[in-house]
């Protein structure tokens, strides 16, 4: 069974915000808009998701 990045973050005390961002970046991106191209998640966005989850 593969853990989700959030479950891995919660279960591993040595998991850093940078590492969770890397894990999520392999699965998630910010959608493209008419003015901006698709891009990977940023650390600050992952931090926000973890705080307000």
C-alpha positions as CSV (number, residue, x, y, z in Angstrom):
1,X,0.0,0.0,0.0
2,X,1.3,3.4,-1.0
3,X,0.8,6.3,1.4
4,X,-0.5,9.6,0.1
5,X,2.0,12.5,0.5
6,X,-0.1,13.9,3.4
7,X,-0.1,10.5,5.2
8,X,3.6,10.2,4.7
9,X,4.1,13.7,6.1
10,X,2.0,12.9,9.2
11,X,3.8,9.6,9.8
12,X,7.4,10.6,9.3
13,X,8.9,12.9,11.9
14,X,11.9,13.7,9.6
15,X,9.7,14.7,6.6
16,X,10.4,18.3,5.6
17,X,8.2,20.8,3.8
18,X,10.6,20.7,0.9
19,X,10.3,16.9,0.6
20,X,6.5,16.9,0.8
21,X,6.5,19.6,-1.9
22,X,8.7,17.3,-4.1
23,X,6.3,14.4,-3.5
24,X,3.2,16.5,-4.4
25,X,4.9,18.1,-7.3
26,X,5.2,14.7,-9.0
27,X,1.3,14.4,-8.8
28,X,-0.1,17.9,-8.8
29,X,0.4,21.1,-10.8
30,X,-1.2,24.5,-10.8
31,X,-3.6,24.6,-13.8
32,X,-2.8,26.8,-16.8
33,X,-4.8,29.9,-17.3
34,X,-5.1,32.1,-20.4
35,X,-2.3,34.3,-19.0
36,X,-0.1,31.7,-17.3
37,X,1.3,28.3,-18.1
38,X,0.9,25.2,-16.0
39,X,3.4,25.2,-13.2
40,X,4.4,23.0,-10.2
41,X,3.3,23.6,-6.7
42,X,5.3,26.0,-4.6
43,X,6.5,25.4,-1.0
44,X,4.2,28.2,0.3
45,X,1.2,26.6,-1.4
46,X,1.9,23.2,0.2
47,X,2.4,24.9,3.6
48,X,-1.0,26.6,3.2
49,X,-2.6,23.3,2.4
50,X,-1.1,21.6,5.5
51,X,-2.2,24.4,7.8
52,X,-5.8,24.7,6.5
53,X,-6.4,21.0,5.8
